[in-house]
Amino acid sequence: MRVALAILLLCLPLAVLAQGTGSDLFRAMDTNGDGRISEAEYVAYMSQGFYRLDRNHDGVLEQDELPGGRGKPITLKEWQDNLRREFHKLDRNHDGYLSPQELAQPPR
């Protein structure tokens, strides 16, 4: 289940890109408008998926809230830790920020 969730997390940016342009996604994530996305901005934006799935708002995605209704429960902290790992994979130049080009590339 953790592998499936990791794949889901890795594919979320691509799914959002498919719904709009890459620049739309970048602008939505870049909440302070500085032209780059910090880890905090990335985690905050991408955590919206967790909040949508967490129907009872208890901070844990239970089995019935998970895609497919199977797997181990995952906490918000675990979800966000996965997002932080994803952020660092995307941050290819290791400057602590994502550029539009880094955001558009699949993580390694």
N, C-alpha and C positions, 0 to 999 in steps of 0.2 A: 504494500500500500504506500509506503514512504516513497518508493521509486515512482509509482504512478502519480503521486502528489508532486514530486519534484518535476516530473515531465509536464504536468499541468502548469506549474509555476513558471517553467521555462518557456512554455508556449503562450502564456498570457500576453506578453508584449506583442507577439506576432498576431495574435487574434485581434487585439485592439487596433493594430496597424491596418489590418484588413478592413476594419469598419470605418476607417478614416485615413487621412494622410499621416505620414510619419511626423510631419511638423505639427499636426493637431495634437497628437499624443505628447510630443515633446513640450509643447506649450502648456498642456494640461498638467504635466508633471512638474514643470519649472514654475513653482508657485511664487517664487520671489522675483522671477523675470530676469535673472542674471545671465541667461544664455547657457546654463549648465545645470545638470541635475545632481543634487547631493544624495548621499545614501538615505538621509532622513526623508527627502522629498520622494525618492523612489519607493521606500518602504511604506510611507503614508499612502501614496497613490495605489500601490499594488495591494495594500491591505484591504482596500475596498471590496475585493473579491471575497475575502474571509467574512467581512461584515454582512455581505449579501447572503452568503451561505448559512451563517449562524442565525437561524430563524428564531431561536429562543434567547438569543443575546446573552449567553452564559460564558462566552469567551472560549468555548470548546466546540469544535465541529465533531458532533457525535456521528455514529454510523449512518443514521437516517438523514443526516445533513450533508454527507459526503457524496460527491458525484458517483452514481451507480449504487449508492446505498450500502457499500461494503468498505471494509478497512478499519484500521485502528483510529480511535479519536485523535485529533490533533489540536493542540492549544494555540492560541493567538501567538504566544511567544515562540513556539516551534515554527509556526507559519512564517513569522517575521525573521527568525533566524535563517530559514531557507531563502527568504528574499535577500537578506544581507549577503549570503554566499553567492547568490545569483548576481547581485550588484557587482561584487568584486570580480566575477568572471567576465562581466560585460565591460568593466573598467580596464580596457586593454593597456592604456598608458599609465595606469596606477597613480593617477593624480587625485583620486578621491572624488571625482565627478564624472558624469557621463555627458559626452557630447552627442549631438544628433546622430552622428555616424556610429558611435559606440552603441547607442540605444537600438539602432536599426539592425545591427549585426546579431546573428545568433550567438549565444554564449558558447564558450569552449568547454 
